[in-house]
Amino acid sequence: MNIKSLMDQIRQLEAELDAELARRAAELRFGMEKGRIAFEDEVLRRHRELKTSLLKFIAKANPWVVLTAPVIYSLIVPLVLLDVFVSLYQAICFPVYKIDKVKRADYLVFDRHHLAYLNIIEKLNCAFCSYANGLIAYTREIASLTEAYWCPIKHAKRAQNTHHRYRDFADFGDAEAYQTRISSSTPISSDTKTP
């Protein structure tokens, strides 16, 4: 089986996964109404019943978790700095490189606060994780577009968990494919894979 057919199979499986996730959302009986998440009344009532009260949540907390929480939340400072610098980098450099800008809002998604079964601490934790992971994904997308522009070459050693554009990079040692790729004048889009 060749690389192209394997990539086509991966894309097909991703489409099947998206369809299955949509089916599961329907099964959990929630949807979007005018851009807002909406649960059926019965589901919302059950969620409220399952919510752990704040006092019970704190009483059951592992003391080590409580003691390490400030270490976790201290990451907010470097994360905000990363956010500012990556956003500035993209705003300044991508127009020069003719690369479509990455939409920050597509990566930083804050919707878990709508879940009635979470207490305020759980919602705060979810917001922090949403920001941290969304920011890393946003940063990775910007970095992948930069790599696709400057150095679209696969590594000799197999790299773990590569971004989706990496599959389309020139093979390590294939000088002709690299030269063809960098001489292409096609702008790199944040929506699509490299040409």
C-alpha positions in Angstrom: 0.0 0.0 0.0 1.4 3.4 -0.9 1.6 6.5 1.2 -1.1 8.4 -0.7 -3.7 5.6 -0.2 -2.8 5.4 3.5 -3.3 9.2 3.9 -6.7 8.8 2.0 -7.7 6.1 4.5 -6.7 8.3 7.4 -8.8 11.2 6.0 -11.8 8.8 5.5 -11.4 7.5 9.1 -11.3 11.1 10.4 -14.6 11.8 8.5 -16.1 8.7 10.1 -15.0 9.8 13.5 -16.6 13.2 13.0 -19.9 11.5 12.1 -19.7 9.2 15.1 -19.0 12.2 17.4 -22.1 14.0 16.0 -24.2 10.9 16.6 -22.9 10.7 20.2 -23.8 14.4 20.7 -27.3 13.7 19.5 -27.5 10.7 21.8 -26.5 12.9 24.8 -29.4 15.2 23.7 -27.6 18.5 23.3 -27.3 20.8 20.3 -26.6 24.4 19.3 -29.4 27.0 19.2 -28.5 30.4 17.9 -24.8 29.7 18.7 -25.5 28.5 22.2 -25.3 25.1 23.7 -28.7 23.7 24.7 -29.6 20.6 26.6 -33.0 19.1 26.8 -34.8 20.0 30.1 -34.7 16.4 31.5 -30.9 16.1 30.7 -30.3 19.5 32.4 -32.3 18.5 35.5 -30.2 15.3 35.7 -27.0 17.2 35.4 -27.9 19.5 38.3 -28.7 16.4 40.4 -25.2 15.0 39.7 -23.3 18.2 40.6 -20.9 17.9 43.5 -21.4 20.7 46.0 -18.4 23.0 46.5 -18.1 22.1 50.2 -18.2 18.3 49.4 -15.7 18.8 46.6 -13.3 20.6 48.8 -13.7 18.1 51.7 -13.0 15.2 49.4 -10.0 16.8 47.7 -6.6 15.1 48.0 -4.4 17.4 50.0 -1.5 17.0 47.6 -3.7 18.1 44.7 -4.6 21.2 46.7 -0.9 21.9 47.5 0.1 21.5 43.8 -2.7 23.6 42.4 -0.7 26.9 42.7 2.1 25.3 40.7 -0.4 24.4 37.9 -2.0 27.8 37.9 1.3 29.5 37.9 1.6 28.4 34.3 -0.9 31.1 33.4 2.0 33.7 33.2 4.1 31.9 30.6 0.9 30.8 28.7 -0.3 34.4 28.4 3.1 35.5 27.3 3.2 32.7 24.7 -0.3 33.8 23.5 0.8 37.4 23.1 4.1 36.6 21.3 2.7 34.0 19.0 -0.2 36.3 18.1 2.2 39.2 17.4 4.5 36.9 15.4 1.6 35.8 13.2 0.2 39.3 12.8 3.6 40.7 11.7 5.1 37.8 9.7 2.3 35.9 8.1 1.2 38.7 5.7 4.9 39.0 4.6 5.0 35.2 3.9 1.5 35.3 2.3 0.3 32.7 4.8 -3.4 32.8 5.9 -3.7 33.8 9.5 -4.9 31.2 12.1 -8.2 32.1 13.7 -7.5 32.1 17.4 -11.2 31.5 18.3 -11.1 28.2 16.4 -8.6 26.9 19.0 -9.5 28.6 22.2 -13.0 27.2 23.0 -14.7 27.9 26.3 -18.0 26.1 26.6 -17.6 23.7 29.6 -19.0 26.4 31.9 -22.4 25.5 30.4 -22.3 22.1 32.1 -24.7 22.1 35.0 -22.9 19.1 36.7 -19.7 21.1 37.3 -19.2 23.3 40.4 -17.3 26.6 40.3 -13.9 25.0 41.0 -14.4 22.3 38.3 -15.5 25.1 35.9 -12.4 27.1 36.7 -10.2 24.0 36.2 -11.9 23.4 32.8 -11.4 27.0 31.7 -7.7 26.8 32.6 -7.3 23.5 30.7 -9.3 24.8 27.7 -7.0 27.9 27.6 -3.8 25.9 28.0 -4.6 23.2 25.5 -6.3 25.5 23.0 -3.3 27.9 23.1 -0.9 25.0 22.5 -3.0 23.9 19.6 -3.2 27.4 18.2 0.6 27.8 18.6 1.2 24.4 17.0 -0.9 25.4 14.0 1.1 28.6 13.6 4.3 26.7 14.0 3.2 24.1 11.4 2.4 26.8 8.9 5.8 28.3 9.5 7.5 25.0 9.1 5.5 24.3 5.9 6.8 27.6 4.6 10.4 27.4 5.6 11.3 23.8 6.0 8.8 21.2 4.7 11.1 18.2 5.1 10.3 15.1 7.1 12.8 14.0 9.7 15.0 10.9 9.2 13.8 9.6 12.5 10.1 9.1 13.0 8.8 12.0 15.1 5.9 11.4 17.5 2.5 13.1 17.1 3.3 15.3 14.1 1.0 18.0 12.8 -1.3 17.2 9.9 0.8 19.1 7.3 3.9 16.9 8.1 2.5 14.0 6.0 2.8 16.2 2.9 6.4 17.3 3.5 9.2 16.2 1.3 10.9 13.0 2.4 14.2 13.3 4.2 16.9 13.2 1.5 14.6 13.9 -1.4 16.3 17.1 -2.6 14.2 17.4 -5.8 10.9 17.3 -3.9 12.2 19.9 -1.4 13.3 22.3 -4.2 9.9 21.8 -6.0 8.1 22.5 -2.8 10.0 25.7 -1.8 9.9 27.1 -5.3 6.1 26.8 -5.4 4.5 30.2 -5.2 1.2 28.8 -3.8 0.3 30.6 -0.6 0.0 28.3 2.4 -3.5 28.2 3.8 -4.4 27.7 7.5 -7.4 25.6 6.3 -5.7 23.1 4.1 -2.6 21.0 3.9 0.5 22.1 2.1 0.4 21.8 -1.7 
